[in-house]
């Protein structure tokens, strides 16, 4: 079994790690990863390719309009998403700039250890660290 750990950010009681110098919330209820910064800043900060404009996602806060981008080599610890699709809302409203959905870690064991302040991911030796994540439309919704 292989594993890696990322420290949890001390100032939060929720599971938040630092990615790309931004706070990233691990949201076990989310199915779509979100980077909630203004698109103009997003495009400067990340090497990205626009996949879909005017997409809508629905969540507890209601519907959100934005775009889907593909990022090359997005890293979460030792995981490298060679093709990582992410939703970027047109009007950032989230408290945390990056929201990591639980399904990014599908087929892995992930542990949020609030005592030792770390997020640990374990995976079988035959599972690759290099991955892809694609957003699909279902019944007209992302």
Order of alpha helices (4+ residues) and beta strands (2+ residues): beta-beta-beta-beta-alpha-beta-beta-beta-beta-beta-beta-beta
